[in-house]
Amino acid sequence: MLGGAVAVTACSSTTKQESTGEYVDSAAITTKVKAELIKDPVTKAGQISVETFKDTVQLSGFVDTAASKSRAEQIARNVQGVRSVKNDLVVK
């Protein structure tokens, strides 16, 4: 009986852990954001790390200009499914 309770708990979402469905959604959002960054001539996608947790995208890494930092955030915000963006990019 305890095994069933553990299985149900493992699939549920908490503030620090995503459910399986949320994890899949986050992975899809991350992929979409990276693809859009690669297509954009202003951003240097190779220097930008993208992570998604519960529809919040975190951008980190280095960019050459403030315009690139702003553009990367704008691109991420425009991806379907993104609720918010945490822009931790550093201008070097």
TAMOKA-V818515 format. One record per backbone hydrogen bond with DSSP energy under -1.0 kcal/mol. NH is the residue of the N-H (numbers start at 0). CO is the residue of the C=O. If there is no record, write none. Layout:
# TAMOKA-V818515
nh;co
NH;CO
NH;CO
This chain:
# TAMOKA-V818515
nh;co
4;0
5;1
6;2
7;3
8;4
9;5
11;8
13;16
22;18
23;19
24;20
25;21
26;22
27;23
28;24
29;25
30;26
31;27
32;28
33;29
34;30
35;31
36;32
37;33
38;34
39;35
46;43
47;44
48;59
50;57
52;55
55;52
56;83
57;50
58;85
59;48
61;46
62;89
68;64
69;65
70;66
71;67
72;68
73;69
74;70
75;71
76;72
77;73
78;75
81;78
82;54
83;54
85;56
87;58
89;60
91;62
